[in-house]
Amino acid sequence: MRAAVLGRPVGHSLSPLLHRAAYRALGLTDWTYDALDLGAEDVPVLLAGLGEEWRGFSVTMPCKQAAAAAADEAAPLPRLLRAANTLVRLPDGGWYADNTDVHGVGMALQLGGVQRLERAAILGAGGTAAAAAVALAELGARHVDVVARNPDRAADLARVLTTLGVTTAVTPMAGAVVAADVVVSTVPIDGQAALVDLGWRTEQTVLDVLYAPWPTPLAQRVGDAGGTVISGLEVLFWQATAQVELMTGQEPPIADMRSALDQALDAR
């Protein structure tokens, strides 16, 4: 059986490490997991031409919206978010879309000390930001401030928040001050220079969904200000455990996956 991560770029992805560790622990000796570098326009063509040996895909940027659109069936989350980070082969040969980013963000926040909250903030307005919105709503957030480089691009994120019953205010990143105590950043590395002067404080907890390179400029700045920083590695790890279960139908071997990740990081 075959699985892979789709996206561009994917050379830095640790998904192969995590999924292969899971297969070894589960005794799935006939399963392989690769990395396929492709763009959003390539997703429907790829899916249409695959053999039955392909069982699933992890999907990263810029392919998440294309994956949701190309799927034959979808769970409620990708329908709400219009983005999928997981594709699983259906018995009839079609593809089922799901989104485990919500689980990843939620677990990362909870293990980082966030249990319940009323107000939060999201930096960025793309597909991962929408997943973060759901995770924050599940943790009790009733208001989420959205800080975006281009507020006009936040319409879909605002739609998701409204659907969840969460109020929002969208502000441009230039000159912004982040007031919320819990913040999720989905801003790519090339845009993080704009994040370092957003008024960071000691009592804030910031989850940066990036993990390579680490620390990011945002993580460094928040740490210098005395705040709590959560690495995107936690998001990656927990969304991958959920993907393993979806793709294989077996309980994810969490301890084995964590051990493989720790060993890889120690070797760097």
Phi, psi and chi 1 to 4 in degrees:
 res  aa     phi    psi   chi1   chi2   chi3   chi4
   1 MET       -  148.6  -60.5  -62.2  177.7      -
   2 ARG  -126.0  145.2  -59.1 -175.0   66.5 -179.5
   3 ALA  -145.3  167.8      -      -      -      -
   4 ALA  -165.6  166.8      -      -      -      -
   5 VAL  -102.6  136.4   56.5      -      -      -
   6 LEU  -111.0  138.5  -52.4  177.3      -      -
   7 GLY   161.3 -176.8      -      -      -      -
   8 ARG  -155.3  114.1  178.3  170.1  -69.2  158.8
   9 PRO   -86.0  160.6   31.1  -35.7      -      -
  10 VAL  -128.7    2.3  -69.4      -      -      -
  11 GLY   -61.4  -27.7      -      -      -      -
  12 HIS   -88.2   -7.4   69.7  -74.5      -      -
  13 SER   -64.5  137.8  176.3      -      -      -
  14 LEU   -96.0    3.8  -68.1  174.4      -      -
  15 SER   -58.6  -43.7  -69.8      -      -      -
  16 PRO   -57.2  -41.1  -28.7   38.4      -      -
  17 LEU   -59.0  -46.7  173.1   84.2      -      -
  18 LEU   -69.3  -46.1  -69.1  167.5      -      -
  19 HIS   -68.8  -40.0  -75.1 -102.7      -      -
  20 ARG   -64.5  -38.0  -69.9  167.8 -174.2  168.7
  21 ALA   -62.1  -39.9      -      -      -      -
  22 ALA   -64.4  -44.0      -      -      -      -
  23 TYR   -61.0  -42.3  -59.7  162.3      -      -
  24 ARG   -61.0  -46.1  -72.6 -166.1  -60.2  -89.7
  25 ALA   -66.5  -32.0      -      -      -      -
  26 LEU   -86.3   -3.5  -66.3  171.8      -      -
  27 GLY    74.6   23.0      -      -      -      -
  28 LEU   -88.8   71.5  -59.7  175.8      -      -
  29 THR   -69.6  -17.1   57.0      -      -      -
  30 ASP   -97.1    8.4   60.7  -22.9      -      -
  31 TRP   -97.7  139.4  -79.1   65.0      -      -
  32 THR  -126.5  158.5   63.3      -      -      -
  33 TYR  -142.5  123.4 -171.1   99.9      -      -
  34 ASP  -121.8  179.2  -58.5  -58.0      -      -
  35 ALA  -121.7  124.0      -      -      -      -
  36 LEU  -115.3  116.6  -57.1 -179.4      -      -
  37 ASP   -86.4  109.5 -170.7  -64.4      -      -
  38 LEU  -155.8  163.3   46.7   78.0      -      -
  39 GLY   -97.5  175.5      -      -      -      -
  40 ALA   -59.1  -37.4      -      -      -      -
  41 GLU   -67.3  -17.3   68.4  -79.8    2.4      -
  42 ASP   -86.4  -15.9  -56.8  -45.2      -      -
  43 VAL   -61.8  -53.2  171.3      -      -      -
  44 PRO   -62.1  -35.3   18.8  -30.1      -      -
  45 VAL   -65.6  -44.3  178.0      -      -      -
  46 LEU   -59.7  -50.4  173.7   74.2      -      -
  47 LEU   -62.3  -35.8  -63.5 -179.0      -      -
  48 ALA   -69.1  -22.8      -      -      -      -
  49 GLY  -107.6   11.1      -      -      -      -
  50 LEU   -88.6  148.5  -67.3  175.1      -      -
  51 GLY   -81.0  172.4      -      -      -      -
  52 GLU   -67.8  -13.8  -73.0  -64.4  -40.9      -
  53 GLU   -71.2  -16.7   72.8  -83.7   12.5      -
  54 TRP   -81.9  124.1  -75.1   93.2      -      -
  55 ARG  -109.9  -25.0  -53.2  -49.2  -58.6  167.0
  56 GLY  -173.8  163.7      -      -      -      -
  57 PHE  -137.6  137.8  -68.1  100.7      -      -
  58 SER   -87.3  140.0  -51.6      -      -      -
  59 VAL  -124.6  124.7 -176.0      -      -      -
  60 THR  -118.7 -177.8 -172.5      -      -      -
  61 MET   -65.0  143.9  -62.7  -57.1  -67.5      -
  62 PRO  -102.4   33.3   36.3  -34.4      -      -
  63 CYS  -104.9    1.2  -61.2      -      -      -
  64 LYS   -67.0  -42.2  -67.3 -177.2  179.7 -177.5
  65 GLN   -69.2  -38.8  -68.5 -179.9  -32.0      -
  66 ALA   -64.4  -36.8      -      -      -      -
  67 ALA   -64.9  -42.5      -      -      -      -
  68 ALA   -63.8  -40.5      -      -      -      -
  69 ALA   -70.2  -31.3      -      -      -      -
  70 ALA   -85.2  -14.0      -      -      -      -
  71 ALA   -70.5  149.7      -      -      -      -
  72 ASP   -82.3  -31.9  -59.3  -76.8      -      -
  73 GLU  -137.2  157.1  -62.6 -179.1   16.6      -
  74 ALA  -147.3  146.0      -      -      -      -
  75 ALA   -72.1  168.0      -      -      -      -
  76 PRO   -58.9  -37.9  -27.7   36.0      -      -
  77 LEU   -62.2  -52.2  -83.1  175.8      -      -
  78 PRO   -64.2  -26.1   16.0  -27.6      -      -
  79 ARG   -67.9  -41.1  -71.0 -159.8  -64.1  -91.2
  80 LEU   -68.6  -45.8  169.6   65.1      -      -
  81 LEU   -82.3  -18.9  -58.0  175.2      -      -
  82 ARG    58.1   32.9  -61.4  173.3 -175.3  168.5
  83 ALA  -153.9  140.4      -      -      -      -
  84 ALA  -129.7  139.1      -      -      -      -
  85 ASN  -109.6    5.5   80.3  -32.8      -      -
  86 THR  -143.6  133.1  -50.6      -      -      -
  87 LEU  -125.5  132.4  -68.7  169.0      -      -
  88 VAL  -128.7  136.3  179.5      -      -      -
  89 ARG   -66.5  131.9  177.3   78.0   80.3  172.5
  90 LEU   -86.8  158.0  -69.0  164.8      -      -
  91 PRO   -56.5  -30.4  -26.6   35.2      -      -
  92 ASP   -86.2    4.0   65.0    1.8      -      -
  93 GLY    97.6  -10.0      -      -      -      -
  94 GLY   -78.7 -168.0      -      -      -      -
  95 TRP  -128.3  137.6  -67.6   93.8      -      -
  96 TYR  -109.6  129.4  170.9   80.9      -      -
  97 ALA  -102.0  139.2      -      -      -      -
  98 ASP  -141.6  173.6 -149.8  -30.4      -      -
  99 ASN  -138.3  106.7 -165.9  -54.8      -      -
 100 THR   -96.2    1.5   66.2      -      -      -
 101 ASP   -60.7  -35.6  -77.5  -25.4      -      -
 102 VAL   -60.9  -45.9  173.6      -      -      -
 103 HIS   -61.2  -42.8  176.7   69.8      -      -
 104 GLY   -62.4  -47.4      -      -      -      -
 105 VAL   -64.4  -43.6  172.2      -      -      -
 106 GLY   -62.3  -44.8      -      -      -      -
 107 MET   -66.1  -41.4  -72.1  -65.4  -66.3      -
 108 ALA   -60.2  -43.3      -      -      -      -
 109 LEU   -67.2  -44.9  -72.3  170.1      -      -
 110 GLN   -64.9  -43.4  -69.5  177.5   73.3      -
 111 LEU   -70.5  -19.6  -67.6  174.2      -      -
 112 GLY   -85.7    3.8      -      -      -      -
 113 GLY   106.0   -0.3      -      -      -      -
 114 VAL   -91.4  115.8  177.8      -      -      -
 115 GLN  -107.4  -53.0  -62.3  -55.8  -43.9      -
 116 ARG  -138.4  149.8  -61.1  -69.1  -65.9  175.9
 117 LEU  -153.8  157.9   68.9  159.8      -      -
 118 GLU  -104.6  -37.8  -69.3  -70.3  -29.9      -
 119 ARG  -131.9  142.2  179.6  177.3 -179.5  178.3
 120 ALA  -147.0  176.4      -      -      -      -
 121 ALA  -138.4  148.6      -      -      -      -
 122 ILE  -123.1  131.0  -64.4  173.7      -      -
 123 LEU  -100.6  121.8  -51.2 -178.1      -      -
 124 GLY   102.3  164.7      -      -      -      -
 125 ALA  -142.6   23.4      -      -      -      -
 126 GLY   -91.1 -159.7      -      -      -      -
 127 GLY   -63.9  -38.6      -      -      -      -
 128 THR   -68.9  -32.8  -54.7      -      -      -
 129 ALA   -62.6  -38.3      -      -      -      -
 130 ALA   -65.5  -39.7      -      -      -      -
 131 ALA   -63.3  -41.0      -      -      -      -
 132 ALA   -61.8  -35.8      -      -      -      -
 133 ALA   -60.8  -42.6      -      -      -      -
 134 VAL   -64.7  -44.3  177.6      -      -      -
 135 ALA   -61.0  -42.7      -      -      -      -
 136 LEU   -65.6  -39.9  -69.4  167.5      -      -
 137 ALA   -62.9  -38.9      -      -      -      -
 138 GLU   -66.5  -24.2  -70.2  178.8  -12.7      -
 139 LEU   -89.1    4.2  -73.6  171.0      -      -
 140 GLY   106.7   -0.7      -      -      -      -
 141 ALA   -61.8  129.9      -      -      -      -
 142 ARG  -106.6  -13.2  -55.0  -44.4  -36.4  146.7
 143 HIS  -142.1  134.5  178.8   86.6      -      -
 144 VAL  -130.5  119.6  172.5      -      -      -
 145 ASP   -80.0  133.1  -64.6  -51.9      -      -
 146 VAL  -111.4  122.6  175.2      -      -      -
 147 VAL  -114.0  115.9 -178.7      -      -      -
 148 ALA  -131.9  145.7      -      -      -      -
 149 ARG   -61.5  -38.0  -72.7  178.0  -68.8  180.0
 150 ASN  -126.5   94.5 -177.1   -7.1      -      -
 151 PRO   -56.0  -26.4  -27.2   37.1      -      -
 152 ASP   -63.7  -22.0  -68.2  -20.7      -      -
 153 ARG   -87.4    2.9  -62.2 -175.8   61.0 -174.8
 154 ALA   -93.0    8.0      -      -      -      -
 155 ALA   -61.3  -41.9      -      -      -      -
 156 ASP   -69.7  -38.1 -156.8   46.8      -      -
 157 LEU   -63.8  -41.2  175.8   56.0      -      -
 158 ALA   -62.6  -37.1      -      -      -      -
 159 ARG   -60.3  -45.5  172.3 -169.2   61.0   81.2
 160 VAL   -61.6  -46.4  170.6      -      -      -
 161 LEU   -62.4  -41.8  -72.3  163.5      -      -
 162 THR   -63.0  -42.2  -61.0      -      -      -
 163 THR   -60.2  -33.6  -58.5      -      -      -
 164 LEU   -81.4   -3.5  -63.6  169.4      -      -
 165 GLY    77.8   24.0      -      -      -      -
 166 VAL  -107.8  128.5  177.1      -      -      -
 167 THR   -78.2  156.9   61.4      -      -      -
 168 THR  -149.4  155.7 -174.0      -      -      -
 169 ALA  -132.7  127.4      -      -      -      -
 170 VAL  -104.2  125.6 -178.8      -      -      -
 171 THR  -130.1  150.6   59.5      -      -      -
 172 PRO   -70.5  150.6   23.6  -31.6      -      -
 173 MET   -68.8  -36.0 -161.7  165.6  -71.4      -
 174 ALA   -61.7  118.9      -      -      -      -
 175 GLY    80.3    4.0      -      -      -      -
 176 ALA   -74.9  154.4      -      -      -      -
 177 VAL  -126.6  124.2  173.9      -      -      -
 178 VAL   -86.3  114.6  178.5      -      -      -
 179 ALA   -90.2  -25.8      -      -      -      -
 180 ALA   -66.7  149.6      -      -      -      -
 181 ASP   -81.5  -20.4  -70.9  -18.6      -      -
 182 VAL  -120.9  124.9  177.0      -      -      -
 183 VAL  -133.1  136.6 -176.9      -      -      -
 184 VAL  -116.8  122.5  178.8      -      -      -
 185 SER  -102.9  129.4  172.3      -      -      -
 186 THR  -117.9   17.8   66.0      -      -      -
 187 VAL   -77.8  130.2  176.4      -      -      -
 188 PRO   -65.3  164.3   22.2  -32.0      -      -
 189 ILE   -60.4  -34.1 -165.4   69.6      -      -
 190 ASP   -74.8   -6.2   61.4    0.8      -      -
 191 GLY  -111.0    5.1      -      -      -      -
 192 GLN   -78.6  -13.6  -72.6 -143.0  -16.7      -
 193 ALA   -58.9  -28.1      -      -      -      -
 194 ALA   -77.1   -7.8      -      -      -      -
 195 LEU   -95.0  -14.7  -54.4 -178.0      -      -
 196 VAL   -74.7  -17.4  -63.4      -      -      -
 197 ASP  -116.3   43.5  -65.4  -39.7      -      -
 198 LEU   -99.6   20.7  -62.6 -175.2      -      -
 199 GLY    78.7   40.9      -      -      -      -
 200 TRP   -66.2  143.2  -58.1  110.2      -      -
 201 ARG  -131.3  161.9  -51.5 -176.1  -46.4  -81.9
 202 THR   -59.1  -37.9  -59.1      -      -      -
 203 GLU   -82.1    1.9   61.5  -91.4   24.4      -
 204 GLN   -87.8  146.5  -71.9  175.8  -55.3      -
 205 THR  -114.1  124.0  -64.2      -      -      -
 206 VAL  -123.1  123.3  178.2      -      -      -
 207 LEU   -99.4  116.8  166.9   60.3      -      -
 208 ASP  -101.0  116.8 -170.7  -22.3      -      -
 209 VAL   -70.4   -9.0  -58.9      -      -      -
 210 LEU   -77.9  156.4  -57.0 -176.8      -      -
 211 TYR  -140.7   -6.5   62.5   86.6      -      -
 212 ALA  -145.5  124.1      -      -      -      -
 213 PRO   -76.7  157.3   30.5  -36.2      -      -
 214 TRP  -132.7  139.0 -169.6  -96.1      -      -
 215 PRO   -76.4  147.9   29.0  -35.0      -      -
 216 THR   -74.9  165.3   62.3      -      -      -
 217 PRO   -54.8  -38.3  -28.2   36.4      -      -
 218 LEU   -66.0  -48.0  172.2   61.6      -      -
 219 ALA   -59.4  -41.3      -      -      -      -
 220 GLN   -62.6  -44.2 -174.6   69.6   51.9      -
 221 ARG   -68.0  -44.4 -179.8   66.4 -174.5   88.4
 222 VAL   -63.8  -41.6  172.6      -      -      -
 223 GLY   -62.0  -42.3      -      -      -      -
 224 ASP   -62.8  -30.9  -70.3  -15.1      -      -
 225 ALA   -81.5   -3.2      -      -      -      -
 226 GLY    90.4    6.3      -      -      -      -
 227 GLY   -79.6  172.5      -      -      -      -
 228 THR   -96.0  128.6  -61.2      -      -      -
 229 VAL  -114.9  132.1 -178.8      -      -      -
 230 ILE  -112.8  127.4  -55.0  170.9      -      -
 231 SER   -78.4  147.8  167.5      -      -      -
 232 GLY   -63.2  -12.3      -      -      -      -
 233 LEU   -58.1  -33.6  -88.4  176.2      -      -
 234 GLU   -67.7  -38.9  -69.6  -59.1  -51.2      -
 235 VAL   -62.4  -48.6  179.3      -      -      -
 236 LEU   -55.8  -47.2  173.6   76.0      -      -
 237 PHE   -61.9  -51.1  179.1   80.9      -      -
 238 TRP   -74.2  -32.4  -70.2  105.5      -      -
 239 GLN   -69.1  -31.2   64.1   83.4   27.4      -
 240 ALA   -69.1  -37.7      -      -      -      -
 241 THR   -61.3  -39.8   65.0      -      -      -
 242 ALA   -67.8  -36.4      -      -      -      -
 243 GLN   -64.7  -41.2  -74.3 -178.7  -24.8      -
 244 VAL   -57.7  -43.6  166.8      -      -      -
 245 GLU   -64.7  -42.4 -175.5  168.2    5.5      -
 246 LEU   -63.4  -40.8  -74.8  168.2      -      -
 247 MET   -79.2  -38.4  -67.3 -179.4 -167.8      -
 248 THR   -99.7  -20.2   68.8      -      -      -
 249 GLY    77.7   10.7      -      -      -      -
 250 GLN  -118.5  157.7  -61.1 -169.8   42.9      -
 251 GLU   -62.4  133.1  -72.3  -71.1  -33.3      -
 252 PRO   -68.9  136.5   24.9  -34.0      -      -
 253 PRO   -80.7   80.3   30.6  -33.0      -      -
 254 ILE   -58.7  -44.5  -69.1  173.5      -      -
 255 ALA   -63.1  -40.9      -      -      -      -
 256 ASP   -68.3  -38.7  -63.6  -84.7      -      -
 257 MET   -67.1  -41.5  -65.7  173.1   70.5      -
 258 ARG   -64.9  -40.5  177.2   66.6   75.6  177.0
 259 SER   -62.4  -42.5  177.1      -      -      -
 260 ALA   -63.5  -40.2      -      -      -      -
 261 LEU   -66.5  -45.3 -179.8   59.8      -      -
 262 ASP   -61.9  -41.9  -70.4  -16.7      -      -
 263 GLN   -63.7  -39.9  -70.6  177.5   27.5      -
 264 ALA   -66.0  -39.1      -      -      -      -
 265 LEU   -70.7  -38.0  -64.8  177.1      -      -
 266 ASP   -64.6  -30.0  -70.9  -17.1      -      -
 267 ALA   -77.9  -12.5      -      -      -      -
 268 ARG   -76.8      -  -71.3 -174.6  170.9 -175.8
